[in-house]
Structure formats: structure tokens, C-alpha cells
């Protein structure tokens, strides 16, 4: 009991130190999709039910901090940095494009089933089952990383919800080419260049494995306490 109370006290202390990000959901972008995601983000946290599901340690990049993509990339420098791996991927012929997922059904299934576990967790059954048709949501964009032969090496689904955008899915083949770093840095740069959004979200820090936390930190994500509104 004492140990649990100590853990809760330390958690409350960590939360009190987090900067606050006010994230707005706008129904006019796509009412059903936005309402569904707002409900998911604000439902009770599975472990700490007095908090909202995605409020503790939300992993965000504050896009307004950067005047342009060059300023963001200037922060991603050094050996073993996200910028280093992104440049490595480009030098090996990888490129980031918006995709029609229906063109890459086989490649997506291969990526989804390429590993039995990711970040120490078994892949969910939904990823193991082959999806033969994808229906796009109007408030989403779908990105892929193509190798030099035009094969999909990684993909992501990005939701546009109001003053922020969020990764819904982000998966790739495991290699050391830097394709995932290239995709995320490229998407962040595009969002900065648009000057239309305040934050980019990649789930949370507290529920992530150490390896995934390191990946997020490399890319400039920082933990926030998110407060949500629905408009």
C-alpha cells in the first residue's frame, strides 16, 4: 500500500511539472471521425482512471516553435540523430510520398506481419489479418516511404483533428536504413511549413517502451499534459 501511494505521489509530481498543451477537436473536419477520436482520447485512463486516456505525458512536437523546416532539422543533428538517419535513408534511395493504401495492400500486410512483437508487445490480431480494401477518411492523410525499387518500406496514417495532427498508425520494416526517421521528420517538416497546426502528436510517453521513448525523443517529441476541447 505504501509503495502504491509513493508511486501515485511521484506520478502526480511528474504531472505537475509537465507543460500544458490545449488541443482542439473540430467537428467540421469530419464529425463522425473527430467525435470518435475525441471520445477515445478523453475516456478514463485504463490504469489511472481519474485522468483522461491521452492526457498524461502526451508526446507532442510544438510546431509553432520552428519558423521553418530548416530550423527544426537544425535541432536534429549529430551522429545517431534523427537527421543523420533521415539523410542516410535519402542517400539509399528512400522517399516519402502520400499514398493510396489500396495500391499497397500486399506491402502493408507484409509490414504488419513482419514481426511477431513490437516494442515488447505482441502484434494485435487486427494487424495480422490481411486488409484487402482501405476506405480513406477525409480528415486523414496517408504517407509511405518507398525504397529505390518503389516498394513500401514504412507507412503512417495521420489524423487532422483541429489545432493538432496525430499519428494513428506508424509502422515499417525493421532495418537500419533510417526509413522511419525519414518519414517522421518529413511529415513534421511538412506540418511546420503549412503553418496550419500547433502540435503533432505521437501517442504518449508514459505508456511507451524505453526504445520507443528514445525514438520519440530523437525526433523532437516532448511530454505534455494535454487538455482537450470539442468544437
Number of C-alpha atoms within 10 A of each C-alpha: 6 7 8 9 10 11 12 13 12 12 12 11 11 12 17 11 10 16 12 16 18 14 19 17 21 19 16 12 15 15 13 12 17 22 17 10 15 20 13 14 17 17 16 16 16 10 8 11 10 10 14 19 19 23 24 24 21 25 28 27 23 19 23 14 12 17 12 17 18 13 13 20 19 10 15 20 14 11 9 10 16 26 23 17 23 23 16 18 22 17 11 13 14 25 21 21 15 13 18 15 20 14 11 17 16 15 17 25 16 17 19 21 17 15 14 12 11 14 11 11 9 10 16 12 9 9 13 16 11 15 13 12 11 11 8 13 13 11 17 19 16 19 22 27 25 20 18 12 8 11 13 24 22 24 29 22 19 21 23 22 26 22 15 23 23 18 18 15 13 16 16 21 20 15 9 10 19 20 30 28 23 25 26 22 21 19 18 21 19 13 21 25 16 12 13 14 18 21 25 24 21 20 22 22 23 13 13 15 14 13 11 14 17 13 16 24 18 18 21 18 22 21 24 22 21 22 16 16 13 14 10
